[in-house]
Amino acid sequence: MMSEEEHRLDRPSATAHQYKSQDEIIAPHWFEGTVMANGIHQHYYRTGGDKPSLILLHGFSENGLCWSRVAKALEQDNDVIMVDARGHGLSSGPETG
């Protein structure tokens, strides 16, 4: 069984003296969501739009937002989906191991 939740990002702006925050990385029109499949919450960020979907998968010790620069370059022609792998970012991790 699979379910999905999506919502627009509604975050305050970061102040100029801070390091680059998640608010500065994520474009204001992007949204995020969670897919629940087989008891696992899989989190993602998405640029949206009625365009061909393109899924970007990150490597070890990263999260989906590591693709934000690439997504900004590709979003004009694609609905870019940046997934947090299991146990990374906001996706649920394994109970053991």
LINPE-V98484 format. One record per residue. N is the residue number from 1. RES is the residue in three letters. PHI is phi in whole degrees, -180 to 180 (NA if undefined). OMEGA is omega in degrees with one decimal (* if undefined). Layout:
N&RES&PHI&OMEGA ; N&RES&PHI&OMEGA
This chain:
1&MET&NA&-177.0 ; 2&MET&-131&175.1 ; 3&SER&-132&-176.4 ; 4&GLU&-142&173.8 ; 5&GLU&-122&175.6 ; 6&GLU&-133&172.8 ; 7&HIS&-154&176.4 ; 8&ARG&-70&178.3 ; 9&LEU&-80&179.3 ; 10&ASP&-130&-175.8 ; 11&ARG&-123&177.3 ; 12&PRO&-70&178.6 ; 13&SER&-71&176.9 ; 14&ALA&-81&177.7 ; 15&THR&-82&-173.4 ; 16&ALA&-65&-176.1 ; 17&HIS&-83&-179.4 ; 18&GLN&-84&170.4 ; 19&TYR&-66&179.8 ; 20&LYS&-58&-177.5 ; 21&SER&-97&177.2 ; 22&GLN&-59&179.1 ; 23&ASP&-63&-179.9 ; 24&GLU&-83&-178.5 ; 25&ILE&-80&-174.1 ; 26&ILE&-90&176.7 ; 27&ALA&-65&-175.3 ; 28&PRO&-62&-178.4 ; 29&HIS&-90&176.3 ; 30&TRP&-74&174.2 ; 31&PHE&-138&-179.9 ; 32&GLU&-131&-179.4 ; 33&GLY&-160&179.0 ; 34&THR&-136&173.4 ; 35&VAL&-107&177.0 ; 36&MET&-106&179.3 ; 37&ALA&-141&179.3 ; 38&ASN&55&177.5 ; 39&GLY&78&-178.0 ; 40&ILE&-115&173.5 ; 41&HIS&-88&179.4 ; 42&GLN&-110&-176.3 ; 43&HIS&-92&177.8 ; 44&TYR&-150&170.3 ; 45&TYR&-114&-174.5 ; 46&ARG&-147&179.4 ; 47&THR&-81&174.6 ; 48&GLY&83&179.5 ; 49&GLY&104&179.5 ; 50&ASP&-92&-177.7 ; 51&LYS&-135&176.5 ; 52&PRO&-59&179.5 ; 53&SER&-81&177.2 ; 54&LEU&-134&-178.8 ; 55&ILE&-100&179.0 ; 56&LEU&-111&-177.9 ; 57&LEU&-113&-177.4 ; 58&HIS&-89&177.6 ; 59&GLY&-94&-177.2 ; 60&PHE&-61&176.8 ; 61&SER&62&175.8 ; 62&GLU&-116&168.9 ; 63&ASN&-143&-175.3 ; 64&GLY&-58&-177.6 ; 65&LEU&-71&175.6 ; 66&CYS&-64&179.3 ; 67&TRP&-94&-171.7 ; 68&SER&-59&178.7 ; 69&ARG&-65&178.4 ; 70&VAL&-64&179.8 ; 71&ALA&-61&178.8 ; 72&LYS&-63&178.9 ; 73&ALA&-76&-174.7 ; 74&LEU&-99&-170.6 ; 75&GLU&-68&178.2 ; 76&GLN&-63&-177.0 ; 77&ASP&-109&-174.7 ; 78&ASN&-140&166.8 ; 79&ASP&-90&-173.6 ; 80&VAL&-87&-180.0 ; 81&ILE&-115&-178.7 ; 82&MET&-113&-173.6 ; 83&VAL&-91&167.0 ; 84&ASP&-85&-179.4 ; 85&ALA&-62&180.0 ; 86&ARG&-55&-179.9 ; 87&GLY&82&-180.0 ; 88&HIS&-125&177.7 ; 89&GLY&53&-177.8 ; 90&LEU&-102&176.2 ; 91&SER&-82&-179.8 ; 92&SER&-73&-179.6 ; 93&GLY&-105&178.1 ; 94&PRO&-68&179.3 ; 95&GLU&-70&178.1 ; 96&THR&-138&174.5 ; 97&GLY&82&*
